[in-house]
Amino acid sequence: MSFHPTYDTGNFLFRYQTIRKQTEKICAPLSPEDTVMQPMVDVSPPKWHLGHTTWFFETFILVPHLPGYQSYHPQYAFLFNSYYNSMGSRVARSDRGTLSRPPLEDIYAYRRHVDEAMEEALGMTSLLENPSIAAVIELGLQHEQQHQELLLTDIKYILSCNPLLPAYLPEVPAVSSLFSEKHLSNEWSTVPAGVYSVGYEGDGFCFDNELKAHQVYIAEFQARRSLVTNGEYLEFIEAGGYSDFKYWLDEGWQLAQQQQWQAPLYWVQLDGEWWMYTLHGLLKLDLQAPVTHVSFYEALAYANWSGYRLLTEFEWEVLAQLHANPVTDGNFMESELYHPVAAVIRDDSTQVAHLLGNTWEWTYSGYFPYPGFETAPGALGEYNGKFMVNQLVLRGGSCATPQSHIRPTYRNFFHADKRWQFTGIRLAKR
């Protein structure tokens, strides 16, 4: 049976305007020079993100569906296509940082041009009542929210490469009492054995890689109620975790040696004390906050050293079905903390902290299609399916994820060596 979601098309215009403004708000603290930088291939320049998210709406909505629409620039499709082979040639991903032109002011003019046309399109009943077009509009909104998270993580990496270690936002927001008023607990939550349904089953939006819902058997397991903290990970470092091969997969061990990893990305040791580069500048390491910016290899090595293991993605999803609460988890992009916060759980609570928000959680599951997975026709079929090899699934979202963008069935995916995202560790045991 095909999946036919329903959309609140009457809310499209408001959501479009809100999401587009949020993207520009994220970029507002940057200088024009900041927006051109690309220190590594995984990071795209902020200026490119601004152009690419605009190209998406122009290419998939305005050009084919808005009568009389005139493309802003004939070469922008070449500059801002990401990986859609169906849409023609493009600038190589590794060369996005060479685009000193067009200047930033032209990219904002491009956004205004497309926004005006999109606002006209979103007022056309004939477009909104077409289910296929409505699906692409929704995908475009979700796509831009994905890029908002990428913008924050890419900006962090870009600024961290500057010897001045500049702050993206100098003021450190006060941590809400939601995160600080209760007692930290490292107890475990038990999930009973059984057959569970996993995958998306609602009637709203989801990505194609969350389909189709199906049943899986889960053996009884226990998951830690809080994420591994910086203080706990520091014990792994001080115990020689980065110099003992027996905790590591061989591929990870070789990479750690080649790259001379001694700690998570952004950790800095000064005069015998550990600090961490954040979007608010260099801050003293908070030992109670979750460790983040670790690769899958580091996450697994820590789990092996600790005597526990990582969850599978289906174990994680079942745990989230039972315990995820976006209200109590709460640390999303909207908090503007842009940094993980400590878990705070009452001793008498059954809460499992930060299943949604705070840090993405590595799972020991490869990124593969679910039974019955269907690739969409045309260019948009390239969105997820062609990446289903040699990657690991992450779950839960992070402090840079828009809250309305995440759900327990959401499947993120990265190669095992990636560290620049807000990636963390939750432990499990039998």
C-alpha positions in Angstrom: 0.0 0.0 0.0 1.4 3.4 -1.0 2.0 6.1 1.6 -0.3 9.2 1.0 0.4 11.8 3.7 -1.8 14.8 4.3 -0.5 18.3 4.6 -1.8 21.5 6.3 -1.5 23.5 3.1 -3.2 26.5 4.7 -0.2 26.9 6.9 2.4 26.6 4.1 2.9 30.4 3.6 3.4 31.0 7.3 5.8 28.1 7.7 7.7 29.1 4.5 8.2 32.7 5.7 9.2 31.6 9.2 11.7 28.9 8.1 13.3 31.2 5.5 13.7 34.0 8.1 15.3 31.5 10.5 17.9 30.6 8.0 18.9 34.2 7.5 18.8 34.8 11.3 21.4 32.0 11.6 23.7 33.7 9.1 23.2 37.2 10.5 26.2 37.2 12.9 28.6 36.2 10.1 30.8 38.5 8.1 30.8 38.1 4.3 34.2 36.6 4.6 32.9 33.9 7.0 30.3 32.8 4.5 32.8 31.7 1.8 35.0 29.4 3.9 35.2 25.6 3.4 37.9 24.2 5.7 37.0 20.6 4.8 34.9 18.8 2.2 32.1 17.8 4.7 31.5 21.5 5.4 29.8 23.8 2.9 30.2 27.6 3.0 27.2 29.4 4.6 26.8 31.3 1.3 26.3 28.1 -0.5 23.7 26.9 1.9 21.8 30.2 1.4 21.9 29.6 -2.3 21.2 25.9 -2.4 18.1 26.0 -0.2 16.8 28.8 -2.6 17.7 26.8 -5.7 15.6 23.9 -4.4 12.3 25.9 -4.4 13.2 27.6 -7.7 14.0 24.3 -9.4 11.3 22.0 -8.1 8.4 24.5 -7.5 8.7 27.7 -9.4 10.2 26.7 -12.8 7.8 23.8 -13.4 4.7 25.1 -11.8 4.5 29.0 -11.6 3.4 30.4 -15.0 5.7 33.1 -16.3 8.4 32.6 -13.7 11.8 33.8 -14.8 14.9 32.2 -13.2 17.1 34.6 -11.3 20.3 33.6 -13.0 21.0 31.0 -15.7 24.2 29.7 -14.0 22.8 29.4 -10.5 21.5 25.9 -11.2 25.1 24.9 -11.8 26.4 26.7 -8.7 23.8 25.5 -6.2 22.8 22.0 -7.2 24.1 19.6 -4.5 24.0 16.0 -5.6 21.0 15.7 -8.0 22.4 14.0 -11.1 19.0 14.2 -12.7 19.3 18.0 -12.6 22.6 18.2 -14.6 26.2 19.1 -13.8 27.3 21.1 -10.7 30.2 22.5 -8.9 32.2 19.7 -7.2 31.4 19.6 -3.5 35.0 20.1 -2.6 35.1 23.3 -4.7 32.2 25.1 -3.1 34.7 27.2 -1.1 36.2 28.6 -4.3 33.0 30.6 -5.1 34.0 34.1 -4.1 31.4 35.3 -6.7 28.5 35.8 -6.7 28.9 38.1 -3.7 26.8 37.5 -0.6 24.5 40.5 -1.4 23.6 38.8 -4.7 22.7 35.6 -2.9 20.3 37.5 -0.6 18.8 39.2 -3.7 18.3 35.7 -5.1 16.5 34.7 -2.0 14.2 37.7 -2.2 13.5 37.0 -5.8 12.5 33.4 -5.1 10.6 34.3 -1.9 8.4 36.8 -3.7 7.6 34.2 -6.3 7.0 31.5 -3.7 4.6 33.7 -1.8 2.7 34.1 -5.0 2.7 30.3 -5.7 1.6 29.6 -2.1 -1.4 31.7 -2.7 -2.5 29.6 -5.7 -5.2 27.1 -4.8 -4.5 25.1 -7.9 -1.0 24.4 -6.7 -1.8 23.7 -3.1 -4.6 21.3 -4.0 -2.3 19.2 -6.2 -1.0 16.4 -3.8 2.3 16.0 -5.8 3.1 19.7 -5.6 2.1 19.9 -2.0 4.5 17.0 -1.2 7.4 18.8 -2.9 6.6 22.1 -1.0 6.6 20.2 2.3 9.9 18.5 1.3 11.4 21.9 0.5 10.5 23.2 4.0 11.9 20.1 5.7 15.0 20.3 3.5 15.7 23.9 4.6 15.4 22.9 8.2 18.0 20.2 7.6 20.3 22.9 6.2 19.7 25.1 9.3 21.3 22.4 11.4 24.1 22.0 8.9 24.6 25.7 8.9 25.1 25.8 12.7 27.5 22.8 12.6 29.4 24.1 9.6 29.7 27.6 11.1 31.1 26.0 14.2 33.8 24.1 12.3 34.6 27.1 10.1 35.2 29.4 13.1 37.1 26.8 15.0 39.7 26.7 12.3 40.5 30.4 13.0 43.5 30.7 15.4 41.5 33.5 17.2 38.7 31.0 18.0 36.1 33.7 17.5 32.6 33.3 19.1 29.7 33.1 16.8 27.5 34.5 19.6 29.5 36.0 22.4 26.7 35.9 24.9 26.2 32.5 26.6 22.4 32.0 27.2 21.4 31.1 30.7 20.5 27.4 31.0 16.8 27.1 31.7 15.8 25.6 35.0 14.2 22.9 32.9 17.7 21.5 32.6 19.2 22.3 36.0 16.7 21.9 38.8 16.8 18.2 39.2 19.2 15.5 40.3 21.5 13.7 37.8 20.8 10.0 37.6 22.7 7.3 35.7 20.3 4.5 36.2 19.0 2.2 33.5 15.6 1.8 31.9 14.5 -1.7 30.9 12.7 -2.5 27.7 10.9 -5.8 27.7 11.3 -8.4 25.0 8.6 -8.4 22.4 7.6 -7.7 18.8 7.4 -4.0 18.1 6.4 -1.9 15.1 9.1 0.5 13.9 9.0 3.0 11.1 6.6 5.9 10.4 2.9 5.1 10.7 1.3 8.6 10.9 -0.5 10.6 8.2 1.9 13.6 8.2 5.3 14.1 6.6 8.1 11.7 6.9 11.2 11.0 4.8 11.1 8.0 2.5 13.8 6.2 4.5 11.4 6.0 7.5 9.1 3.8 5.4 7.6 1.3 5.5 6.6 0.5 9.0 7.2 -3.1 9.9 7.6 -5.4 12.9 10.8 -6.4 14.6 11.6 -8.6 17.5 13.6 -6.9 20.3 15.2 -9.0 23.0 15.0 -7.5 26.5 17.6 -4.8 27.1 18.5 -1.9 29.3 19.4 1.5 28.1 21.0 4.2 30.2 18.7 7.0 31.1 21.3 9.7 30.4 23.9 10.2 27.8 27.6 9.6 28.5 29.1 12.8 30.0 32.3 14.7 29.3 33.5 13.7 32.7 32.9 10.0 32.0 34.6 10.3 28.6 37.6 12.0 30.3 38.0 8.9 32.4 38.3 6.9 29.2 41.0 9.3 27.9 42.9 9.3 31.2 42.8 5.5 31.2 44.6 5.4 27.9 41.6 4.7 25.7 43.1 6.4 22.7 46.3 4.3 23.0 44.9 0.8 23.5 43.8 -0.9 20.3 41.7 -3.6 22.0 38.8 -1.2 22.4 38.7 -0.2 18.8 37.6 -1.5 15.4 40.7 -1.9 13.3 39.6 0.7 10.8 38.9 3.2 13.6 42.1 2.4 15.3 44.1 3.1 12.1 42.2 6.4 11.5 42.7 7.5 15.2 46.4 6.9 14.9 46.7 8.6 11.5 44.7 11.7 12.6 46.4 11.7 16.1 43.0 11.8 17.9 43.5 12.2 21.6 40.1 13.6 22.5 36.7 14.6 20.9 36.7 17.3 18.3 36.9 20.8 19.8 38.5 19.7 23.1 41.5 21.9 23.9 43.9 21.3 26.8 45.4 24.5 28.3 47.6 24.6 31.4 46.5 21.1 32.4 42.8 21.9 32.1 40.3 20.9 29.4 38.3 23.5 27.5 35.9 23.1 24.6 35.4 25.3 21.6 31.7 26.2 21.2 29.6 28.6 19.2 29.9 30.9 22.2 33.7 30.7 22.1 36.2 28.7 24.2 34.5 27.5 27.4 35.7 25.4 30.3 34.7 21.8 29.8 31.4 21.0 31.6 32.0 17.6 33.1 28.3 17.0 33.6 27.2 17.8 30.0 27.0 15.0 27.4 30.1 14.3 25.4 29.7 15.3 21.8 31.6 15.6 18.5 32.7 12.0 18.7 32.9 9.6 15.7 31.2 6.2 15.7 34.6 4.7 16.2 35.2 6.7 19.4 31.6 6.0 20.6 32.1 2.2 20.1 35.6 2.3 21.7 34.2 4.0 24.8 31.3 1.5 25.0 33.8 -1.4 24.8 36.0 0.2 27.4 33.1 0.8 29.8 31.9 -2.8 29.5 28.6 -1.9 27.8 27.5 -1.4 24.1 25.7 0.9 21.8 22.0 0.5 21.0 20.8 -0.7 17.6 18.5 1.8 15.8 15.4 -0.4 16.4 16.2 -0.6 20.1 16.6 3.1 20.2 13.3 3.6 18.4 11.4 1.3 20.8 13.0 3.1 23.7 11.8 6.4 22.3 8.3 5.1 21.7 8.2 4.4 25.5 10.0 7.4 26.8 10.7 10.2 24.3 9.2 13.6 25.4 10.1 16.7 23.4 8.8 18.9 26.2 11.1 17.5 28.9 14.0 16.8 26.5 13.7 20.2 25.0 17.2 21.3 24.0 16.7 22.1 20.3 17.8 24.8 17.9 15.0 27.1 19.3 16.7 27.3 22.7 19.6 29.1 21.1 22.0 27.3 23.5 23.6 25.6 20.5 25.4 23.3 22.9 24.4 20.1 24.8 23.2 20.4 28.4 23.5 18.1 31.4 20.8 15.5 32.0 18.6 16.3 35.1 16.4 13.4 36.2 14.7 13.0 39.6 15.6 9.9 41.5 12.0 8.8 41.5 11.4 9.5 37.8 11.3 6.9 35.0 12.4 9.6 32.5 15.0 8.8 29.9 16.8 12.1 29.2 17.3 13.7 25.9 16.1 11.0 23.5 15.0 14.0 21.4 17.3 17.0 21.2 20.8 17.6 22.7 23.0 15.2 20.7 22.5 12.8 17.9 23.0 9.2 19.2 25.2 6.8 17.3 23.6 3.4 16.8 25.3 0.2 15.8 23.1 -0.2 12.8 24.0 0.2 9.1 21.9 2.6 7.0 19.8 0.3 4.8 16.3 0.4 3.3 13.4 -0.9 5.3 11.3 -3.8 3.8 9.1 -2.3 1.0 11.2 0.8 0.6 10.2 2.6 -2.6 12.4 5.2 -4.4 10.4 8.2 -5.6 10.4 8.9 -9.3 12.5 11.6 -10.8 15.2 13.8 -9.2 13.7 13.7 -5.7 14.2 9.9 -5.7 17.9 10.8 -5.2 17.2 12.3 -1.8 18.0 9.4 0.5 18.0 6.0 -1.2 21.3 6.3 -3.1 23.2 6.9 0.2 22.2 3.5 1.7 25.7 2.0 1.9 28.7 2.3 4.2 27.0 4.6 6.7 25.7 4.3 10.3 22.3 5.4 11.6 22.0 8.2 14.2 18.8 9.0 16.1 17.2 11.7 18.1 18.3 15.1 16.9 20.6 17.6 18.6 20.8 21.1 20.1 21.0 22.4 16.5 17.9 20.5 15.2 14.7 22.4 14.7 12.1 20.9 17.2 9.4 20.6 14.5 11.7 18.7 12.3 12.5 15.7 14.5 10.5 12.6 15.5 11.3 9.2 17.0 11.3 7.5 13.5 13.7 10.0 11.9 16.8 8.3 10.5 20.0 10.4 10.2 23.1 8.8 8.7 26.8 9.5 8.6 30.0 7.7 7.8 31.7 6.3 10.9 34.5 8.8 11.0 32.4 12.0 11.1 32.8 14.2 14.2 31.7 17.7 13.2 28.0 17.1 14.0 26.6 17.1 17.6 27.0 13.3 18.0 26.9 11.6 21.3 26.8 8.2 23.1 24.0 6.3 24.9 24.9 2.9 26.4 23.0 -0.3 26.5 23.3 -3.7 28.2 21.4 -7.0 28.3 
